[in-house]
Amino acid sequence: MRYFNLTDGVRSSRVEILDEAARTCSVPFRARPADPGRGVAFQHMDRYFGGINVTQTALDNFHGFRSANVARRDPMPRLILTVSSGPYAIEQNGRMDRQRSGSMVPYWSRDALRLRADEPTQARSITVTMEELGMPYLFLRDVMVRNIGRSPLGPLVDKYLTELAGLPELSEAQAAALAHPTVDLLRALLTTAGGDEFLSRQPLSQTMGMRIMLYLRTHAGDPELSADKLAAHFGISKRYLYAVLARMNVTLGEWIRTERLSRAARALVNPANALVSVAAIARMSGYPDHSSFSRAFKQQYGCTPSEWRLRTDTDRMIRQTRITLPEIAEISSETRH
């Protein structure tokens, strides 16, 4: 995971710093202030899930451009999907999308490109190689530089990218395990936006389990997390939710309890939390009631949370039963065969 904040540099050098930051992106381009008379803002987070690049950027007074010569020399054609929450302009091949309230726009790396944000805006992007996406450009060109956020899967993909970008640090294996279902969901969005709803149903269904587990990992600390809330979030019935989880050998209540206790156990021994009370850690882990947290913790680990803090690292070397993202990905893969 890589972070970049333009405010870290002195104002006189920000134009050069902005251009250098743009050149190091997964699809390199050039950048400068849209208005040379105003200050520029560029805060950027960049991370990889296997070969998929996900970025989250806050920008203002920004003009990015990629020349036709640079684009033609790209040895690995890639598709970029950018979701903006404010005024942002994307221009390629004579098409321009300029929305005041945000948009979801696909474009690719093999043609000249212009990006512009005259006002503060947030942008999230996902980049994947055309080879991994596995969709012909002749099909995709009809949706390129079009706002496809209004398609049936637009809101779903928007939520998914937000959750993906907001995940805590993952191991290389955990991050790579998310690549396949992410590509499937992106493919479903593009086929739906292109008008072929039949083609989109299979990848959407195949990734449901992974998307549910991703949501659970992101919201495990929410004390109101429940089957009702999950079903409503994904627009499915509770019966279907339980069926999807059962195919992955996941029991919802047990998974939530184990995940919360595992997070609490790690938080209790983190030196950064030395002055944080047990009750506060219980709340952060999804347990608003201190007494119920203590009972559950003692049942899982054989001691109270306060005693756990006092134990040595050797004493704490007990197995914490957790279902990880790679395991879920593996189970999901097995259910498809």
Stockholm file with secondary structure:
# STOCKHOLM 1.0

chainA/1-337         MRYFNLTDGVRSSRVEILDEAARTCSVPFRARPADPGRGVAFQHMDRYFGGINVTQTALDNFHGFRSANVARRDPMPRLILTVSSGPYAIEQNGRMDRQRSGSMVPYWSRDALRLRADEPTQARSITVTMEELGMPYLFLRDVMVRNIGRSPLGPLVDKYLTELAGLPELSEAQAAALAHPTVDLLRALLTTAGGDEFLSRQPLSQTMGMRIMLYLRTHAGDPELSADKLAAHFGISKRYLYAVLARMNVTLGEWIRTERLSRAARALVNPANALVSVAAIARMSGYPDHSSFSRAFKQQYGCTPSEWRLRTDTDRMIRQTRITLPEIAEISSETRH
#=GR chainA/1-337 SS CEEEEGGGSCGGGHHHHHHHHHHTSSSCCEEEESSTTSCCEEEEEEEEETTEEEEEEEEESEEEEECHHHHHTCSSCEEEEEEESSCEEEEETTEEEEESSCEEEEEETTSCEEEEESSCEEEEEEEEEHHHHTCCHHHHTTTTTSCCTTSTTHHHHHHHHHHHHTCCCCCHHHHHHTHHHHHHHHHHHHHHHTTCHHHHHHHHHHTHHHHHHHHHHHHTTCTTCCHHHHHHHHTCCHHHHHHHHHHTTCCHHHHHHHHHHHHHHHHHHCGGGTTSCHHHHHHHTTCCCHHHHHHHHHHHHSSCHHHHHHSCTTTTCCCCCCCCHHHHHHHHHHHTC
#=GC SS_cons         CEEEEGGGSCGGGHHHHHHHHHHTSSSCCEEEESSTTSCCEEEEEEEEETTEEEEEEEEESEEEEECHHHHHTCSSCEEEEEEESSCEEEEETTEEEEESSCEEEEEETTSCEEEEESSCEEEEEEEEEHHHHTCCHHHHTTTTTSCCTTSTTHHHHHHHHHHHHTCCCCCHHHHHHTHHHHHHHHHHHHHHHTTCHHHHHHHHHHTHHHHHHHHHHHHTTCTTCCHHHHHHHHTCCHHHHHHHHHHTTCCHHHHHHHHHHHHHHHHHHCGGGTTSCHHHHHHHTTCCCHHHHHHHHHHHHSSCHHHHHHSCTTTTCCCCCCCCHHHHHHHHHHHTC
//
